[in-house]
Amino acid sequence: MLRIILTIIFILVSVALAAIVLLQEGKSAGLGAVSGAAETYWGKNKSRSMEGKMVKITKYLAIAFLVLAVVLNINLF
């Protein structure tokens, strides 16, 4: 029973991780970095922006994905 629940959580984490990664912007700054436009208020405070939150969510989902993958492959249940 626990294995089924962990498998369902693993699938949900996998789908959420894929969706969050696809929603994120690319890391290339484009031509704004050449003229210095990347050093704006939003560029300095990325952790408070939506992009910064998505990066944190991606990290947590990736950790959960790896932990669940290891737990499901141990074959304890």
Steps between C-alpha positions, in 0.01 A plus 500: 500500500783742588672425170187597306473829688870577443463416132206739464694775679800426274285541188354827628846635584624396154218681321539810719877506443457478123241778502711734716808444284305577185355819651838647591679752286833424336819601680636699206469870571488592133605846385403657834822373656711682241356843582477440873122480505515173693611690812157637576302476822340175383835358396646557845195370690427183310438300815193711571362479147290224349805367319691467826211314660482264205871425534450413867198281420705325231775422751255357753318294238830364367606396850161335559527324162843358581406392852182329381687329216754358745233395751290328234804310368614368839221237492426514873127476441 
